[in-house]
């Protein structure tokens, strides 16, 4: 060093005296791994005013040595700067720097010196501190500042392995947030590796490499291990639609519904379209049949098949209150599936849209020349029929469905030809089950005024039977004493109820009538 410059430095440094709180030496992110050599760090100076010279002693933990240094040319240009480092007897390193007179150190913040540090193999891991001591800062006029000590953190860490975590997602989903694990030395501070993957939402099912790299990590001796993203098939449901047809009708063309397509895809991406089948034919009996799906395939979808139902209902037809069609007062009936052991086909009365006044449900009806036993009053059949005043229920009825007579506010009498009361608590139909106590069947019927006529000898049974016992007046059908009237077997006649309303037209025998009381040719007739 030029003697003139050296004397100038010593003069500047000897004059330093004022302490400014904004002056600071530091080394940021000082992280090093045992066995690492010549790792570069920057010594920064933050100063409130401009200086021409500085001096400090740098103290590092045991095992760390400075193997080289240079001026940071952004603030101490090499061509005009004198920079010197000398090891001290206490293990520290003294640095002296001065700008060529009369220059100042450029700027007020940033690096001034870069040092190369080596760590011995046996340097213990841990968190430490380094120190700047005996600090002096001088201006060109000899004025300056002195500081006793400034510290900065040092982390010594073992070699690390940073592994990208394997993960799985479904086709069409967004990539998950990629994670990683660290083995060995910890990662300094909040530094993070960079993790990327080329897979997108539209990438096919398969495996894709998750690439992990240094990112903002400043640790030395780090090994990075890539991971694997597995894209699994997305769930796709193919569901057969359900259909209801009348027995004898043509089988419909079955359609399916899709749920689960990704990326705005549709059935056109299927490698193999679904096959839809059903064992039912036009001639199949009444009942339910599975509509099944099979064969569909798609490379990016795990397909689940959901069967539909083909319900073949009995044919519906209209008939009046006798075995022949009575256009004056028809109801709608539906053929029921013939149960095992039944010798005669059965129907349920299901709709009363043309029924008013007094109506007697027949024991049998005919359609297309075939006779059917009426054994069920389906759910909701007469619901809210405010024109119905009297109803006769034949002994063939075995089931009355939910709300069958609910809302029949004008109902004045119910004649039921069933000796043993139906127990609604166990009654059920194909259409619906009654409430647990059967109370919905006659809900809304005025049970204080509506009379219940039951077979002789069954009055007490009905008075104690649930639901039936809610009627205030329960009488035997034979309450009115009426003599039999001999009728001409070949002369057609009309039949009226006790209210004078016609319920049959042109019949020739009272054998066609269910039990009850009627007016025929002006006379009361009791059919037992």
Secondary structure as UniProt FT lines:
FT   HELIX           3..15
FT   TURN            21..22
FT   STRAND          24..27
FT   STRAND          30..32
FT   TURN            34..35
FT   STRAND          39..46
FT   STRAND          53..59
FT   TURN            62..63
FT   STRAND          64..71
FT   TURN            73..75
FT   TURN            78..80
FT   STRAND          81..87
FT   TURN            89..90
FT   STRAND          93..99
FT   TURN            101..102
FT   STRAND          109..119
FT   TURN            121..122
FT   STRAND          126..138
FT   TURN            140..141
FT   STRAND          144..156
FT   STRAND          160..164
FT   STRAND          167..170
FT   TURN            171..172
FT   STRAND          180..184
FT   TURN            189..190
FT   STRAND          194..197
FT   TURN            201..202
FT   STRAND          206..213
FT   TURN            215..216
FT   STRAND          222..225
FT   STRAND          227..232
FT   STRAND          234..240
FT   STRAND          243..246
FT   TURN            247..248
FT   STRAND          256..259
FT   TURN            263..264
FT   HELIX           267..269
FT   STRAND          275..278
FT   TURN            282..283
FT   STRAND          287..294
FT   TURN            299..300
FT   STRAND          301..306
FT   STRAND          308..313
FT   STRAND          316..319
FT   TURN            327..328
FT   STRAND          331..335
FT   TURN            340..341
FT   STRAND          346..351
FT   TURN            353..354
FT   STRAND          357..360
FT   STRAND          364..367
FT   TURN            368..369
FT   STRAND          370..377
FT   TURN            379..384
FT   TURN            386..387
FT   STRAND          388..393
FT   TURN            395..396
FT   STRAND          399..400
FT   TURN            402..403
FT   TURN            406..407
FT   TURN            409..410
FT   STRAND          413..416
FT   HELIX           424..426
FT   TURN            436..437
FT   TURN            439..444
FT   TURN            447..449
FT   STRAND          451..454
FT   TURN            456..457
FT   HELIX           459..464
FT   TURN            466..467
FT   HELIX           468..470
FT   STRAND          473..476
FT   HELIX           477..479
FT   TURN            489..490
FT   STRAND          493..496
FT   TURN            498..499
FT   STRAND          502..507
FT   HELIX           510..512
FT   STRAND          516..520
FT   TURN            521..522
FT   STRAND          523..527
//
